[in-house]
Amino acid sequence: MQPYQADPSSQITAALGGIKALVCSLDGVLNSGTLTFDAEGREMPSLFARDLVAIREALQLGMKVAVIAGRQASAYRPMLEAAGAVDLFLDGEDRLEAYELFKSRHGLQDDECACIADDIDDLEIMKLAGLPITPINGVEYLRARVGYVSVYEGGKGCVREVVEMILEHQGRWAYSEKQAQG
């Protein structure tokens, strides 16, 4: 799905079935976009626990996950590695190159990747991804060009919502109300 062909829900539903990987921007998606530093200038990372639990569950169910930061963000590495085998691009790599490396490493095609980003610096990846997504507080320019706008803000559950949506659609999210009702 191209970002410029946004919505109809039938396109989203069709895309969900083929998603094998999730690519997340760090700033504004996994964190709130607010950067906090201590008195020595060290970044004090913070991530929403529910998003990390969802990433762990996605990895355990075979989904590939990449986190891309367009800046030096190694302070997040221990928290993200604790979630599982996440492909981390936290050293300021070129975002598009990181995305292509991730796909190549796992034998993925664009249409097998969902991408969550909140700002225009990820637009090139969003144009390629099979399901481009932004948090509800993503920049307006992106909100008008993605396949899905999360009802959650970045750093406050949008990753969890997307993981659940993908895995539930694929019948692999065991914590679904649909699954619980049989």
C-alpha positions in Angstrom: 0.0 0.0 0.0 1.5 3.3 -1.0 1.1 6.2 1.5 -0.7 8.2 -1.2 -3.4 5.6 -1.5 -4.5 5.9 2.1 -7.2 3.9 3.7 -10.1 2.0 2.5 -10.3 -0.5 5.3 -10.3 -3.3 2.7 -6.8 -2.4 1.7 -5.7 -2.4 5.4 -7.3 -5.8 6.0 -5.6 -7.2 2.9 -2.2 -5.8 4.0 -2.5 -7.2 7.5 -2.6 -10.8 6.3 0.8 -10.6 4.7 2.7 -8.7 7.4 5.8 -10.6 8.7 7.8 -7.6 10.1 7.4 -4.4 12.0 9.7 -1.5 11.5 9.4 1.3 14.2 11.0 4.7 14.4 12.4 5.2 17.9 11.7 8.8 18.5 8.0 9.7 18.5 6.9 6.1 18.2 8.5 3.9 20.8 9.2 7.0 23.0 7.0 10.1 23.2 9.5 12.1 21.2 10.6 14.0 24.3 14.4 13.7 24.9 15.5 13.9 28.6 19.1 14.3 29.7 20.8 14.1 33.1 23.2 16.7 34.5 26.2 15.0 32.7 24.4 15.2 29.4 23.5 11.4 29.2 20.2 10.6 27.7 17.7 9.1 30.1 15.6 6.7 28.0 12.1 5.8 28.7 9.8 3.4 26.8 6.2 2.3 27.4 6.2 -1.1 29.0 3.1 -2.3 27.1 4.9 -1.6 23.8 7.9 -3.6 24.9 5.6 -6.5 26.0 3.9 -6.4 22.6 7.3 -6.5 20.8 8.4 -9.5 22.9 5.2 -11.3 22.1 5.5 -10.5 18.3 9.1 -11.8 18.3 8.0 -15.0 20.1 5.4 -15.5 17.4 8.0 -15.2 14.6 7.5 -11.6 13.6 10.7 -9.7 12.8 11.0 -6.3 14.4 13.4 -3.4 13.6 13.9 -0.2 15.5 15.5 2.7 13.6 16.8 5.9 15.1 18.2 8.6 12.8 20.5 9.7 15.6 22.8 8.2 18.2 20.4 6.5 20.6 22.4 3.6 22.1 21.0 4.3 25.6 17.9 2.5 24.5 19.8 -0.7 23.5 19.6 -2.6 26.8 15.8 -2.1 27.1 15.1 -3.1 23.5 17.5 -6.1 23.6 15.7 -7.3 26.7 12.5 -7.6 24.6 14.2 -10.1 22.3 16.0 -10.4 19.0 15.1 -6.9 17.7 17.2 -5.6 14.8 18.5 -2.3 16.2 19.7 0.6 14.2 20.5 3.1 16.9 23.8 4.6 15.8 22.5 7.3 13.4 22.4 5.0 10.3 20.7 6.3 7.2 17.1 5.3 7.8 16.4 4.0 4.3 19.7 2.0 4.3 18.8 0.5 7.7 15.4 -0.5 6.3 16.9 -2.2 3.2 19.5 -4.0 5.4 16.7 -5.3 7.7 14.7 -6.6 4.7 17.7 -8.2 3.2 18.8 -9.8 6.4 15.4 -11.5 6.8 14.5 -12.1 3.2 11.5 -9.7 3.4 9.7 -7.8 0.7 8.2 -4.3 1.2 4.6 -5.6 1.2 5.5 -7.9 4.2 6.6 -4.9 6.3 4.5 -2.6 8.4 6.2 0.6 9.4 5.3 3.0 12.2 6.7 6.5 12.0 5.7 9.9 13.2 7.6 12.4 11.1 8.7 13.2 7.5 12.2 11.9 8.0 10.7 8.4 7.6 8.7 9.2 4.5 10.9 7.3 2.1 10.4 4.1 4.2 6.7 4.8 4.5 6.4 5.0 0.7 7.8 1.5 0.4 6.3 -0.4 3.3 3.3 -2.6 2.7 1.4 -1.0 5.6 2.5 2.6 6.6 1.2 3.7 10.0 1.5 6.8 12.2 0.5 7.5 15.8 -2.4 9.8 16.2 0.1 12.6 17.1 2.2 12.0 14.0 2.7 15.1 11.9 -0.3 16.0 9.8 1.6 15.5 6.5 2.1 11.9 7.4 -1.4 11.3 8.8 -2.8 12.3 5.4 -0.6 9.7 3.6 -0.5 6.5 5.6 -2.7 3.4 5.5 -3.6 3.6 9.1 -3.5 6.2 11.9 -3.2 4.6 15.4 -5.7 5.8 18.0 -2.7 6.0 20.4 0.1 8.5 20.7 3.7 7.6 20.1 5.3 6.3 23.3 1.9 5.6 24.7 0.7 2.4 23.1 0.6 2.8 19.4 3.1 -0.1 18.9 1.0 -2.3 21.1 -2.1 -1.5 19.2 -0.4 -2.3 15.8 1.1 -5.5 17.0 -2.2 -6.7 18.4 -4.0 -5.6 15.2 -1.6 -7.6 12.9 -1.4 -10.7 15.1 -5.1 -10.7 15.8 -6.0 -10.4 12.1 -3.6 -13.3 11.5 -5.3 -15.4 14.2 -2.0 -15.5 16.3 -2.8 -13.1 19.2 -3.9 -15.4 22.0 -5.1 -12.5 24.2 -7.9 -11.5 21.8 -11.5 -11.2 22.9 -12.4 -13.1 19.7 -10.0 -15.9 20.7 -11.3 -16.0 24.3 -14.9 -16.3 23.1 -14.0 -19.3 21.0 
